[in-house]
Amino acid sequence: MTNYKKSLLAATICGLMTSAQAEELSTLVVEDSLPINPNSSEPEEYNRTQAVVSDGADFLRQINGVSASRFGGRGLEPIIRGQSQTRINVLLDGAYVHGGCPNRMDPPTSWAALETYEEVKVLKGVQSVIYGGGGSGGTVLFERDTRSLAEEKGVYGRVSGMASSNGIDYDFLGDVTASGEQGYIRGFAEIKDADNYEDGDGEEVRSSYKHKQGGVVLGWTPTEDRLLEFTYERNDFTDALYPGGGMDSPEEEGDFYRLKYEDKFQDSAIEGIKIETYLSDVDHVMDNYSLRTAPKYPASHMKAGMDMKRRTPTNSKTTGGRIILESSFNQTDITYGVDLQRNERDGVLTNMDSGMAMDLSYMWPDAEIEQYGVFAEATSPVSEVSSIKYGLRIDRVEAEAKAANDKPIMASPNMAYMTYYGHKADTENETNVGGLLRYTHKLSDDISVFTGISRSVRTADATERYINKWHMMGNMRWVGNPELDPEKHHQIDIGITKSTNTYDIGAVVFYDHVDDYILRDTARGQDGILLSDNADIYRNVDAKLVGVELEGWYKISDNLEISGSLAYVRATNTTDSNRPIAQTPPLNGKIQLDYTRNNWGAGSRLRFADRQDRIDDLSKQEVGETAGWGVLDLYANYQFKDNLNLRAGIDNVFDKTYAEHTSRSNLLDPVAIKVNEPGRVAWIKLVADF
């Protein structure tokens, strides 16, 4: 077996996950944050197959405690412990990517070209302060490790091809690394074509898209410890359809640049350094006429019967970087440094009735948010069987909307903000302080316990602050609040794990008290809201989230094992008489049975979710109650030789019609719709390493 393949198949599962659980690709290392053994970093190897997934979030929801909100065939939104969007920090090989769609057709995980990463880490809750401010729901790290792939000199690579019966028509990938004495070059390219899928009732769901992506990684390794690496990556999506009465995306493109420097030093107070810089530039277009029939003006309008064409071009540019230093003192390992993130967004809703663009409303009025942070984090042994981790982070935030006074045909952003909140968009400054304290103790050789407390502060994002989708009818408006206070999360989690040669079990409970939770709500004349016209607005409330996660694995025989997981979260708006927070996933989990032999394996998985009847009736983000469901998946793989693997499976064997509870509204229609998941999907994939 080549070094390339050994690196790709190595899997560190530091979570309560079996060897098959969070895996769609045997090429990924998956690290969860609920460790089988918190004091161990020994890798476990797995190469079993589950389902083929459409994007990064689709992959992540195979991990216990991670759900997803579906908006179409791509662009699923991950939800960790009941929190989503910018409450989760997502880094793609060290870079932040903020999507170009105000309605989040393209959350950060949708830009993760999944098979080109070697490792995915999911840190639930707040377990580190070095990856940026906020991250109250968790942190997701998609990481490449090209240097490890290039340790053995020569040319190594992988090609794969996949097809399915429902949804993704084909997906072809090539990934090649050439390594020399002091450097390497890696190139990868993927082409994917997805058709509209059918749900369990045979109804077609608008979900098709086309995707092309490619990239190059150049590395210079003058010494064993020194690395200078440059990455360029291009992602193009075209003809992406989305259900509902709003818009589709005829084109979207992203250019991503990363530059990384790493080094280690001997006999120095600073033992290691890592410098990362990045630029993520996303251009996005959505409209209601290129890929669907435009709606007609109503009979009461002066243009009655004519096509009502709307188009929204947007741009989101994120620049940033971090310097991370490492030192040690008296058995204490210290990581400290500084980081910067700057996001610039602009977008406009335009009228295209006459074929020429007439600006109707500034969606993102040249919004700019800068965050400067300093951080320090340390881990110290308390005894031979226990350790403590502690950290502090301070962020300085500045936000402004440079075009807030500009007036298109409809209301200027500042006119909109004054209408609903009584204030305009001035430059906002914040100083946010967060920190963590985590304690791990090994009760015996096979039982460990851990507990953590943390404070994290999340600043409002560009949409929450500045979105301005204006309309003559109040209930069709969507208006940000420039003076939102940042969220302050105060969390505690407690967990226990027991790990033996024949079984693993574990549990964690968590509680999150939130001051100034940023709630997307409807205007009903609440405190601080001047109108009562059912517009989409934002306001600060207090909230609490409580939850539990359970996982277990049992080795029935040398070849057969069973595993299961369960997750539950309850989210409450305590300001408004303990009102439920919309879009909270219900109790959900899975039961899995895996059989393996020397060169083949097969398995089955039952995925399920309980009924969700705890909903916010006042929120337009809810789509009523959701029925419980359960679906069965079957999968198998066969290793022909060291470098050729065949995988196949059937997802949703009994063609069940079901939908996740979490949904999203569309831009031109503030009422969310529930999007059914795919019905039966038969798939096959061939992977060849060389």
PAKOLBA-167914 format. One line per 5 residues: number of its first residue (from 1); their letters; for each residue x, y, z of C-alpha. Coordinates in nm, 4 decimals, decimal comma. Layout:
BEGIN
NUM	a	X:Y:Z  ...
//
This chain:
BEGIN
1	mtnyk	0,0000:0,0000:0,0000  0,1355:0,3419:-0,0936  0,2038:0,6077:0,1651  -0,0644:0,8182:-0,0046  -0,3321:0,5633:0,0614
6	kslla	-0,2176:0,4876:0,4140  -0,2522:0,8548:0,4972  -0,5950:0,8763:0,3397  -0,7337:0,5719:0,5169  -0,6024:0,6551:0,8612
11	aticg	-0,8887:0,7646:1,0840  -0,8783:0,9269:1,4229  -1,2189:0,9065:1,5817  -1,1923:1,0910:1,9102  -1,5684:1,0821:1,9472
16	lmtsa	-1,8309:0,8359:2,0500  -1,8514:0,7084:1,6937  -1,8086:0,3566:1,5683  -1,5743:0,2770:1,2861  -1,8587:0,3261:1,0403
21	qaeel	-2,0583:0,6044:1,1921  -1,9617:0,9461:1,0602  -1,8151:0,8175:0,7380  -1,9122:0,8677:0,3792  -1,5562:0,8737:0,2542
26	stlvv	-1,2841:0,6397:0,3736  -1,0434:0,9206:0,2872  -1,1403:1,1325:0,5837  -1,0173:1,1465:0,9374  -1,3188:1,2294:1,1518
31	edslp	-1,2622:1,3694:1,4970  -1,5590:1,4303:1,7220  -1,5507:1,6230:2,0474  -1,6983:1,3600:2,2802  -1,3986:1,1311:2,3244
36	inpns	-1,4056:0,7587:2,3841  -1,0928:0,8234:2,5844  -1,0218:1,1933:2,6405  -0,6621:1,1185:2,7360  -0,5831:0,9222:2,4217
41	sepee	-0,4945:1,0416:2,0750  -0,4317:0,6972:1,9312  -0,5894:0,6638:1,5869  -0,8471:0,4074:1,4908  -0,8594:0,2991:1,1265
46	ynrtq	-1,1852:0,2580:0,9405  -1,2784:0,2197:0,5772  -1,6443:0,1287:0,5725  -1,9061:0,2942:0,3567  -2,2187:0,4846:0,4294
51	avvsd	-2,4183:0,7082:0,1970  -2,3018:0,9421:-0,0755  -2,3530:1,3025:0,0329  -2,4103:1,6268:-0,1550  -2,1919:1,8661:0,0469
56	gadfl	-2,0094:1,9190:0,3740  -2,3208:1,9639:0,5894  -2,4781:1,6496:0,4440  -2,1667:1,4642:0,5600  -2,1649:1,6271:0,9047
61	rqing	-2,5199:1,5250:0,9901  -2,4012:1,1642:1,0115  -2,2346:1,2672:1,3396  -2,4412:1,2437:1,6551  -2,5692:1,5814:1,7718
66	vsasr	-2,5414:1,7353:1,4228  -2,8576:1,7992:1,2198  -2,9147:1,9903:0,8978  -3,1631:2,2233:0,7355  -3,2352:2,1458:0,3711
71	fggrg	-3,3003:2,4266:0,1229  -3,2351:2,2380:-0,2015  -3,0021:1,9759:-0,3446  -2,6971:2,1614:-0,2110  -2,6458:2,4202:0,0569
76	lepii	-2,7604:2,2219:0,3587  -2,7146:2,4191:0,6807  -2,5466:2,2279:0,9679  -2,7013:2,2512:1,3137  -2,4961:2,1556:1,6190
81	rgqsq	-2,6666:2,1339:1,9564  -2,9605:2,3307:1,8203  -2,7485:2,6174:1,6846  -2,6648:2,7064:1,3251  -2,5419:2,9749:1,0847
86	trinv	-2,2808:3,2031:1,2449  -2,3260:3,0341:1,5813  -2,0998:2,7668:1,4310  -1,7440:2,8515:1,3266  -1,6591:2,6705:1,0019
91	lldga	-1,3023:2,6864:0,8683  -1,2010:2,5394:0,5335  -0,8316:2,4574:0,5578  -0,7849:2,7503:0,7953  -1,0016:2,9981:0,6028
96	yvhgg	-1,3365:3,1500:0,6820  -1,5823:3,1594:0,3915  -1,8956:3,3694:0,4257  -2,1381:3,2849:0,1492  -2,2766:3,5214:-0,1114
101	cpnrm	-2,6464:3,4525:-0,0532  -2,8449:3,6517:0,2056  -3,0806:3,3543:0,2242  -2,7873:3,1137:0,2764  -2,8169:2,9073:-0,0388
106	dppts	-2,4412:2,8675:0,0105  -2,3444:2,8261:0,3777  -1,9695:2,7734:0,4393  -1,9954:2,3922:0,4396  -2,1362:2,3990:0,0846
111	waale	-1,7941:2,5236:-0,0348  -1,6115:2,2272:0,1213  -1,4951:2,0049:-0,1667  -1,5262:1,7138:0,0715  -1,3039:1,4509:-0,0857
116	tyeev	-1,0061:1,6863:-0,1062  -0,9770:1,7106:0,2730  -0,7996:1,4546:0,4895  -0,9527:1,5505:0,8224  -1,2765:1,6878:0,9624
121	kvlkg	-1,2901:1,7937:1,3278  -1,6177:1,8700:1,5019  -1,5787:2,0471:1,8357  -1,9224:2,0671:1,9932  -1,9805:2,3667:2,2153
126	vqsvi	-1,6805:2,5796:2,3125  -1,3647:2,3696:2,3446  -1,1048:2,6122:2,2144  -1,0530:2,9876:2,1799  -0,8004:2,9813:1,8954
131	ygggg	-1,0387:2,9479:1,5990  -1,2188:3,2812:1,6287  -1,4812:3,4549:1,8372  -1,8256:3,3065:1,8926  -1,8639:2,9417:1,7966
136	sggtv	-2,1190:2,8829:2,0722  -2,2739:2,5875:1,8889  -1,9394:2,4431:1,7913  -1,6459:2,4593:1,5544  -1,6018:2,2560:1,2354
141	lferd	-1,2545:2,2274:1,0821  -1,2114:2,0887:0,7304  -0,8362:2,0361:0,7035  -0,5976:1,9297:0,4294  -0,2700:1,7593:0,5121
146	trsla	-0,0854:1,7523:0,1827  0,2530:1,7468:0,3549  0,1738:1,4074:0,5103  0,0619:1,2762:0,1730  0,3933:1,3901:0,0253
151	eekgv	0,6246:1,2311:0,2841  0,7152:0,9518:0,0429  0,8778:1,0849:-0,2735  0,7026:1,0135:-0,6015  0,3599:1,0561:-0,7558
156	ygrvs	0,0476:0,9357:-0,5782  -0,3177:0,9975:-0,6323  -0,6761:0,8886:-0,6416  -0,9548:0,8876:-0,8976  -1,3150:0,8070:-0,8261
161	gmass	-1,6484:0,7940:-1,0009  -1,9976:0,7759:-0,8551  -2,3516:0,7504:-0,9878  -2,6919:0,7288:-0,8219  -3,0502:0,6584:-0,9206
166	ngidy	-3,2062:0,9622:-0,7564  -3,0359:1,3004:-0,7325  -2,6659:1,3012:-0,8169  -2,6283:1,1670:-1,1718  -2,2492:1,1486:-1,1591
171	dflgd	-1,9535:1,2729:-0,9574  -1,5974:1,2325:-1,0896  -1,2868:1,3266:-0,8939  -0,9121:1,3287:-0,9582  -0,6560:1,4114:-0,6862
176	vtasg	-0,2802:1,3791:-0,7541  0,0245:1,4670:-0,5417  0,3831:1,4748:-0,6722  0,6564:1,4996:-0,4095  1,0274:1,5792:-0,4372
181	eqgyi	1,3143:1,6320:-0,1942  1,2101:1,9806:-0,0805  0,8569:2,0303:-0,1969  0,5397:1,9023:-0,3507  0,2560:1,9939:-0,5805
186	rgfae	-0,0994:1,8708:-0,5515  -0,3768:1,9153:-0,8022  -0,7401:1,8156:-0,7721  -1,0511:1,8555:-0,9831  -1,4106:1,7425:-0,9524
191	ikdad	-1,7165:1,7582:-1,1730  -2,0635:1,6793:-1,0425  -2,4067:1,6854:-1,2024  -2,7199:1,6504:-0,9896  -3,0728:1,6212:-1,1227
196	nyedg	-3,3946:1,6949:-0,9357  -3,4549:1,4115:-0,6907  -3,7864:1,2461:-0,6096  -3,9244:1,2109:-0,2605  -4,0851:0,8922:-0,1309
201	dgeev	-4,4164:0,9799:-0,2972  -4,2489:1,0115:-0,6356  -4,2901:1,3896:-0,6332  -4,0038:1,5782:-0,7986  -3,8195:1,8214:-0,5706
206	rssyk	-3,6457:2,1175:-0,7358  -3,2888:2,0374:-0,6337  -3,0675:2,0019:-0,9419  -2,7318:2,1770:-0,9819  -2,4017:2,1514:-1,1635
211	hkqgg	-2,0688:2,1803:-0,9844  -1,7112:2,2122:-1,1061  -1,4175:2,2680:-0,8768  -1,0432:2,2477:-0,8972  -0,7379:2,3553:-0,7078
216	vvlgw	-0,3635:2,3430:-0,6722  -0,1460:2,3188:-0,3603  0,2238:2,4185:-0,3787  0,4457:2,3292:-0,0861  0,8101:2,4060:-0,0067
221	tpted	0,9761:2,2017:0,2700  1,3400:2,3148:0,3050  1,3683:2,1381:0,6437  1,1791:1,8677:0,8264  0,9962:2,1244:1,0400
226	rllef	0,9560:2,4151:0,7990  0,6706:2,4527:0,5533  0,5580:2,7256:0,3164  0,2360:2,6352:0,1346  0,0134:2,8178:-0,1134
231	tyern	-0,3321:2,6986:-0,2172  -0,5649:2,8264:-0,4867  -0,9103:2,6771:-0,5265  -1,1986:2,7560:-0,7609  -1,5605:2,6442:-0,7159
236	dftda	-1,8318:2,7029:-0,9756  -2,1996:2,6195:-0,9280  -2,4547:2,6706:-1,2040  -2,8272:2,6109:-1,2558  -2,8998:2,5421:-0,8884
241	lypgg	-3,2725:2,4992:-0,8305  -3,4496:2,5563:-0,4995  -3,8089:2,4674:-0,4106  -4,0590:2,7283:-0,3021  -4,1832:3,0450:-0,4673
246	gmdsp	-3,8694:3,2538:-0,4423  -3,5487:3,2342:-0,6435  -3,2979:2,9947:-0,7979  -2,9263:3,0491:-0,8536  -2,8192:3,0414:-1,2192
251	eeegd	-2,4545:3,1047:-1,1317  -2,2234:3,1209:-0,8347  -1,8467:3,1192:-0,8184  -1,5863:3,1278:-0,5467  -1,2121:3,1938:-0,5574
256	fyrlk	-1,0149:3,0939:-0,2484  -0,6515:3,1775:-0,1770  -0,4526:3,0541:0,1230  -0,0920:3,1028:0,2293  0,0526:2,9060:0,5211
261	yedkf	0,3871:2,9082:0,7013  0,4845:2,6615:0,9744  0,8089:2,6126:1,1644  0,9479:2,4633:1,4852  1,2419:2,5839:1,6904
266	qdsai	1,4880:2,4107:1,9197  1,6014:2,5552:2,2523  1,3692:2,8544:2,2219  1,0918:3,0016:2,4352  0,8747:2,9863:2,1228
271	egiki	0,8757:2,6221:2,0157  0,6524:2,6543:1,7122  0,4851:2,9082:1,4880  0,2020:2,8901:1,2381  0,0983:3,1816:1,0165
276	etyls	-0,2090:3,1550:0,7949  -0,3620:3,4136:0,5621  -0,6576:3,3777:0,3295  -0,8897:3,5471:0,0833  -1,2345:3,4044:0,0082
281	dvdhv	-1,4188:3,5814:-0,2728  -1,7729:3,4678:-0,3570  -1,9974:3,6059:-0,6337  -2,3583:3,4907:-0,6286  -2,6577:3,5551:-0,8536
286	mdnys	-3,0155:3,4512:-0,7881  -3,3294:3,5362:-0,9796  -3,6860:3,4240:-1,0334  -3,6930:3,3937:-1,4117  -3,3802:3,2229:-1,5577
291	lrtap	-3,4616:2,8747:-1,4283  -3,8334:2,9088:-1,3562  -4,1365:3,0947:-1,4888  -4,1525:3,4426:-1,3421  -4,4671:3,5311:-1,1464
296	kypas	-4,7190:3,7786:-1,2883  -4,8147:4,1145:-1,1465  -5,1583:4,0958:-0,9797  -5,4692:4,2387:-1,1429  -5,4639:4,5393:-0,9086
301	hmkag	-5,1197:4,6469:-1,0285  -5,0553:4,8887:-1,3162  -4,8443:4,6143:-1,4793  -5,1156:4,3511:-1,4360  -5,0371:4,0324:-1,6281
306	mdmkr	-4,6726:4,1214:-1,6989  -4,3807:3,9134:-1,5729  -4,2492:4,0334:-1,2366  -3,8782:3,9620:-1,2836  -3,6393:4,0034:-0,9921
311	rtptn	-3,2640:3,9520:-0,9754  -3,0179:3,9755:-0,6853  -2,6433:3,9845:-0,7591  -2,4281:3,9777:-0,4462  -2,0638:3,9612:-0,3446
316	skttg	-1,9026:3,8462:-0,0216  -1,5294:3,8910:0,0304  -1,3596:3,7599:0,3444  -0,9946:3,8317:0,4217  -0,8061:3,7346:0,7311
321	griil	-0,5349:3,5408:0,8974  -0,3861:3,4307:1,2250  -0,0497:3,3923:1,3949  -0,0336:3,0999:1,6365  0,2651:3,0462:1,8667
326	essfn	0,3414:2,7446:2,0839  0,5414:2,7282:2,4054  0,5710:2,4980:2,7054  0,6561:2,5617:3,0686  0,6687:2,3113:3,3551
331	qtdit	0,4608:2,0497:3,1644  0,2120:2,3156:3,0550  0,1551:2,3490:2,6814  0,0572:2,7010:2,5770  -0,0938:2,8158:2,2472
336	ygvdl	-0,1376:3,1887:2,1922  -0,1604:3,4445:1,9166  -0,3673:3,6974:1,7242  -0,6164:3,6775:1,4395  -0,8087:3,9041:1,2047
341	qrner	-1,1227:3,8531:1,0001  -1,2817:4,1097:0,7700  -1,6006:4,0443:0,5747  -1,7357:4,2812:0,3087  -2,0782:4,2167:0,1595
346	dgvlt	-2,2936:4,4002:-0,0877  -2,6043:4,3007:-0,2782  -2,9087:4,4582:-0,4359  -3,2571:4,3406:-0,5303  -3,3226:4,4619:-0,8836
351	nmdsg	-3,6270:4,4925:-1,1083  -3,5597:4,3317:-1,4502  -3,9069:4,3790:-1,6047  -3,7764:4,5996:-1,8848  -3,4586:4,3983:-1,9319
356	mamdl	-3,2542:4,6678:-1,7600  -3,1693:4,6569:-1,3907  -3,3470:4,9080:-1,1682  -3,2403:4,8876:-0,8068  -3,5316:4,8238:-0,5736
361	symwp	-3,3681:4,7543:-0,2399  -3,0146:4,7245:-0,1027  -2,9968:4,3815:0,0592  -2,6465:4,4249:0,1998  -2,5689:4,7991:0,1829
366	daeie	-2,1900:4,7717:0,1423  -2,1689:4,6073:0,4850  -1,8306:4,5609:0,6501  -1,7490:4,3781:0,9737  -1,3939:4,3601:1,1122
371	qygvf	-1,2861:4,1446:1,4058  -0,9429:4,1587:1,5693  -0,8704:3,8986:1,8331  -0,6001:3,7980:2,0801  -0,6081:3,4614:2,2522
376	aeats	-0,4177:3,2279:2,4806  -0,4929:2,8679:2,5677  -0,3054:2,6210:2,7885  -0,3274:2,2589:2,9002  -0,1727:2,1494:3,2297
381	pvsev	-0,1588:1,8120:3,4047  -0,3191:1,8125:3,7473  -0,2092:1,4572:3,8244  -0,1192:1,1410:3,6358  -0,4860:1,0831:3,5579
386	ssiky	-0,6277:1,4330:3,5154  -0,5629:1,7529:3,3255  -0,7053:2,1000:3,2923  -0,7456:2,3210:2,9868  -0,8038:2,6948:3,0170
391	glrid	-0,8131:2,9848:2,7754  -0,9007:3,3502:2,7281  -0,9990:3,5438:2,4185  -1,0608:3,9164:2,3575  -1,2117:4,0444:2,0313
396	rveae	-1,2511:4,3970:1,9038  -1,5349:4,4316:1,6500  -1,6210:4,7200:1,4193  -1,9259:4,7125:1,1908  -2,0666:4,9620:0,9440
401	akaan	-2,2941:4,9866:0,6399  -2,1356:5,2328:0,4004  -2,4363:5,2570:0,1677  -2,7039:5,2799:0,4382  -2,8115:5,6276:0,3214
406	dkpim	-2,8264:5,5402:-0,0485  -3,1829:5,5259:-0,1741  -3,2913:5,3015:-0,4611  -3,6504:5,3035:-0,5883  -3,7788:5,1816:-0,2540
411	aspnm	-3,6667:5,2765:0,0965  -3,3016:5,3339:0,1796  -3,1593:5,0987:0,4450  -3,1557:5,3762:0,7050  -3,5186:5,4592:0,6285
416	aymty	-3,6027:5,0931:0,6879  -3,4084:5,0771:1,0147  -3,5733:5,3994:1,1377  -3,9157:5,2607:1,0477  -3,8825:4,9516:1,2652
421	yghka	-3,6245:5,0382:1,5322  -3,6086:5,4179:1,5484  -3,2353:5,4413:1,4741  -3,0006:5,4489:1,1785  -2,6905:5,2432:1,1035
426	dtene	-2,3929:5,4108:1,2660  -2,0487:5,2569:1,3092  -2,0752:5,0018:1,5895  -1,7837:4,8996:1,8121  -1,7675:4,6071:2,0523
431	tnvgg	-1,5122:4,4552:2,2866  -1,6025:4,0925:2,3501  -1,4406:3,8685:2,6103  -1,4653:3,4902:2,6107  -1,2939:3,2052:2,7855
436	llryt	-1,3081:2,8405:2,8824  -1,2108:2,5989:3,1570  -1,2193:2,2218:3,0977  -1,1265:1,9424:3,3360  -1,0673:1,5788:3,2382
441	hklsd	-1,0199:1,2953:3,4881  -0,9563:0,9261:3,4344  -1,1426:0,7299:3,7021  -0,9959:0,3971:3,5895  -0,8325:0,2368:3,2894
446	disvf	-1,1613:0,2397:3,1017  -1,3714:0,5200:3,2558  -1,3155:0,8914:3,2057  -1,5170:1,1962:3,3043  -1,4932:1,5549:3,1876
451	tgisr	-1,6608:1,8863:3,2499  -1,6256:2,2284:3,0953  -1,7518:2,5807:3,1484  -1,7194:2,8581:2,8946  -1,8224:3,2058:2,7910
456	svrta	-1,8370:3,2934:2,4235  -1,9551:3,6116:2,2559  -2,0935:3,6229:1,9012  -2,1329:3,9496:1,7160  -2,4319:3,9939:1,4849
461	dater	-2,3554:3,9069:1,1232  -2,4157:4,1257:0,8160  -2,7641:3,9882:0,7536  -2,8819:4,0281:1,1124  -2,7497:4,3846:1,1232
466	yinkw	-2,8140:4,5240:0,7783  -3,0440:4,3140:0,5569  -3,2997:4,5380:0,3847  -3,5463:4,3520:0,1691  -3,8177:4,6154:0,1318
471	hmmgn	-4,1694:4,5673:-0,0009  -4,4903:4,7691:-0,0175  -4,6544:4,5055:0,2038  -4,5162:4,4939:0,5574  -4,5393:4,1155:0,5950
476	mrwvg	-4,3079:4,0757:0,2935  -4,0287:4,2880:0,4436  -3,7068:4,1620:0,6003  -3,5136:4,4285:0,7923  -3,1929:4,3955:0,9960
481	npeld	-3,1205:4,5734:1,3215  -2,7905:4,7682:1,3224  -2,7843:4,8090:1,7018  -2,8140:4,4453:1,8013  -2,6122:4,3580:2,1087
486	pekhh	-2,3746:4,0622:2,0745  -2,4843:3,7245:2,2095  -2,3235:3,6105:2,5350  -2,3286:3,2345:2,5837  -2,2462:3,0809:2,9223
491	qidig	-2,2200:2,7040:2,8879  -2,1468:2,4002:3,0976  -2,1197:2,0411:2,9804  -2,0529:1,7228:3,1761  -1,9673:1,3874:3,0233
496	itkst	-1,8615:1,0324:3,1018  -1,7199:0,7581:2,8804  -1,6398:0,3948:2,9332  -1,4216:0,2185:2,6758  -1,3279:-0,1508:2,6696
501	ntydi	-1,2197:-0,4033:2,4081  -1,5789:-0,5114:2,3487  -1,7898:-0,2018:2,4031  -1,7849:0,1766:2,4349  -2,0536:0,3905:2,5921
506	gavvf	-2,0702:0,7588:2,6686  -2,2987:1,0448:2,7551  -2,2797:1,4214:2,7762  -2,5311:1,6767:2,9047  -2,5034:2,0501:2,8373
511	ydhvd	-2,6680:2,3743:2,9435  -2,6313:2,7116:2,7704  -2,7638:3,0347:2,9238  -2,7684:3,3121:2,6623  -2,7906:3,6830:2,7256
516	dyilr	-2,9000:3,8905:2,4240  -2,9761:3,5956:2,1976  -3,0305:3,7336:1,8455  -3,3798:3,6216:1,7453  -3,5227:3,6465:1,3952
521	dtarg	-3,8802:3,7398:1,4801  -4,1897:3,9045:1,3358  -4,2844:4,2672:1,4028  -4,5702:4,2746:1,6507  -4,4974:4,5977:1,8360
526	qdgil	-4,2729:4,4260:2,0913  -4,0416:4,6250:2,3139  -3,8048:4,8101:2,0789  -4,0102:4,7339:1,7632  -4,2138:5,0276:1,6337
531	lsdna	-4,4533:4,8501:1,3958  -4,6876:4,5544:1,4124  -4,7065:4,4443:1,0488  -4,5544:4,0928:1,0685  -4,2295:4,1932:0,8930
536	diyrn	-3,9195:3,9827:0,9553  -3,7070:4,1695:1,2097  -3,4299:4,0975:1,4611  -3,4274:4,1603:1,8339  -3,2314:4,0581:2,1436
541	vdakl	-3,3894:3,8216:2,3943  -3,2592:3,5952:2,6687  -3,2564:3,2226:2,6029  -3,1511:2,8856:2,7357  -3,0587:2,5627:2,5605
546	vgvel	-3,0320:2,2250:2,7316  -2,9504:1,8906:2,5758  -2,8086:1,5421:2,6001  -2,6101:1,3153:2,3671  -2,5713:0,9381:2,4099
551	egwyk	-2,3636:0,6928:2,2079  -2,2587:0,3335:2,2335  -2,0865:0,0527:2,0462  -2,0779:-0,3225:2,1120  -1,8603:-0,5854:1,9475
556	isdnl	-2,0822:-0,8897:1,9036  -1,8067:-1,0992:1,7446  -1,4792:-1,0506:1,5608  -1,6759:-0,9601:1,2476  -2,0006:-0,8107:1,3755
561	eisgs	-2,0664:-0,4947:1,5733  -2,3709:-0,2856:1,6635  -2,3798:0,0824:1,7521  -2,6299:0,3514:1,8305  -2,6632:0,7192:1,9137
566	layvr	-2,9237:0,9599:2,0421  -2,9329:1,3410:2,0663  -3,1829:1,5901:2,2062  -3,1861:1,9665:2,2556  -3,4511:2,2022:2,3923
571	atntt	-3,4212:2,5738:2,3080  -3,6322:2,8368:2,4858  -3,6793:3,2126:2,4540  -3,7064:3,3021:2,8220  -3,7835:3,6714:2,7584
576	dsnrp	-4,1181:3,5941:2,5925  -4,2789:3,3663:2,8514  -4,0650:3,0617:2,7746  -4,1531:3,0651:2,4057  -3,9875:2,7862:2,2014
581	iaqtp	-3,7123:2,8931:1,9633  -3,8039:2,8104:1,6051  -3,6209:2,5536:1,3980  -3,4958:2,3357:1,6829  -3,4398:1,9717:1,5795
586	plngk	-3,6358:1,7040:1,7679  -3,4978:1,3949:1,9407  -3,3036:1,2014:1,6760  -3,0553:0,9193:1,6406  -2,9493:0,6015:1,4635
591	iqldy	-2,8916:0,2307:1,5136  -2,6301:0,0600:1,2995  -2,5131:-0,2953:1,2362  -2,1807:-0,3637:1,0576  -2,0272:-0,6885:0,9349
596	trnnw	-1,6683:-0,7005:0,8062  -1,4371:-0,9604:0,6536  -1,0823:-0,9331:0,5208  -1,1680:-0,7609:0,1940  -1,5378:-0,6829:0,2141
601	gagsr	-1,8013:-0,5501:0,4470  -2,1728:-0,4759:0,4660  -2,4023:-0,2954:0,6997  -2,7402:-0,1443:0,7712  -2,8424:0,1733:0,9448
606	lrfad	-3,1761:0,2884:1,0835  -3,1993:0,6669:1,1049  -3,4886:0,8193:1,2954  -3,6319:1,1369:1,4455  -3,9171:1,1931:1,6851
611	rqdri	-4,2150:1,4174:1,6195  -4,1438:1,7871:1,6748  -4,4489:1,9540:1,8255  -4,2649:2,2126:2,0348  -4,2706:2,4973:1,7833
616	ddlsk	-4,2902:2,8763:1,7749  -4,6297:2,9546:1,6240  -4,5381:3,3223:1,5903  -4,2324:3,2640:1,3709  -4,2509:3,2562:0,9928
621	qevge	-3,9458:3,0280:1,0064  -4,1590:2,7433:1,1374  -4,3608:2,5221:0,9024  -4,5866:2,3693:1,1632  -4,5275:2,0474:1,3483
626	tagwg	-4,3220:1,7690:1,1912  -4,4092:1,4005:1,2058  -4,1583:1,1499:1,3338  -3,9874:0,9234:1,0847  -3,7466:0,6345:1,0438
631	vldly	-3,5585:0,5181:0,7339  -3,3377:0,2189:0,6628  -3,0098:0,2339:0,4665  -2,8039:-0,0599:0,3347  -2,4415:-0,0397:0,2194
636	anyqf	-2,1466:-0,2606:0,1276  -1,7902:-0,2391:0,0023  -1,5425:-0,4713:-0,1642  -1,1635:-0,4257:-0,1786  -1,0460:-0,5869:-0,5045
641	kdnln	-0,6805:-0,5141:-0,4323  -0,4793:-0,2570:-0,2403  -0,5652:0,0201:-0,4827  -0,9215:-0,0532:-0,5990  -1,2371:-0,0310:-0,3893
646	lragi	-1,6019:-0,0686:-0,4883  -1,8804:0,0729:-0,2725  -2,2551:0,0518:-0,3178  -2,5715:0,1019:-0,1217  -2,9378:0,1872:-0,1038
651	dnvfd	-3,0459:0,4821:0,1059  -3,4065:0,4971:0,2272  -3,4710:0,1378:0,1247  -3,8495:0,1521:0,1739  -3,8887:0,4823:-0,0149
656	ktyae	-4,0162:0,6690:0,2903  -4,1567:1,0212:0,2464  -4,0172:1,2400:0,5232  -3,8662:1,5789:0,5980  -3,6341:1,7226:0,8589
661	htsrs	-3,8101:1,9667:1,0888  -3,5656:2,2489:1,0198  -3,6504:2,4599:0,7138  -3,5687:2,7973:0,5606  -3,7784:3,0663:0,3956
666	nlldp	-3,7067:3,1947:0,0482  -3,6020:3,5486:-0,0380  -3,9186:3,6592:-0,2165  -4,1459:3,4567:0,0107  -4,0843:3,4966:0,3854
671	vaikv	-4,2957:3,1899:0,4636  -4,0724:2,8823:0,4953  -4,1631:2,5538:0,3268  -4,0751:2,2063:0,4400  -3,8518:2,0321:0,1845
676	nepgr	-3,8861:1,6549:0,1676  -3,5714:1,4439:0,1775  -3,4889:1,2116:-0,1148  -3,6810:0,8878:-0,1520  -3,5031:0,5630:-0,2355
681	vawik	-3,1504:0,6187:-0,3707  -2,9379:0,3380:-0,5126  -2,5751:0,4346:-0,5591  -2,2403:0,2921:-0,6604  -1,8881:0,4301:-0,6324
686	lvadf	-1,5485:0,3114:-0,7555  -1,2273:0,4465:-0,5989  -0,8805:0,3741:-0,7398  -0,5525:0,4737:-0,5739  -0,2170:0,4785:-0,7487
//
